[in-house]
């Protein structure tokens, strides 16, 4: 199962991106909040929303969860 993190810094539209740790577009290490291992990005986004209600999947590594 992939490990995921969420960017602590929101994008310009206010959303925090959820990334698989193998993503080429990861935020800097100090800007990542670890989320844990999930079988799909959907579980990772659900976990991220507990801290950042406006969370969304990265369009590159989690396109199934990229909704905006």
HUTA-V373698 format. One record per backbone hydrogen bond with DSSP energy under -0.5 kcal/mol. NH is the residue of the N-H (numbers start at 1). CO is the residue of the C=O. If there is no record, write none. Layout:
nh=NH co=CO
nh=NH co=CO
This chain:
nh=2 co=38
nh=4 co=36
nh=5 co=19
nh=6 co=33
nh=7 co=17
nh=8 co=31
nh=11 co=15
nh=14 co=11
nh=16 co=54
nh=17 co=15
nh=18 co=56
nh=19 co=5
nh=21 co=3
nh=23 co=20
nh=26 co=23
nh=31 co=28
nh=32 co=29
nh=33 co=6
nh=34 co=32
nh=35 co=4
nh=36 co=4
nh=38 co=2
nh=43 co=40
nh=44 co=40
nh=45 co=41
nh=46 co=42
nh=47 co=43
nh=48 co=44
nh=49 co=45
nh=50 co=47
nh=51 co=48
nh=52 co=48
nh=53 co=51
nh=55 co=53
nh=56 co=16
nh=57 co=65
nh=58 co=18
nh=62 co=58
nh=65 co=62
nh=66 co=63
nh=67 co=65
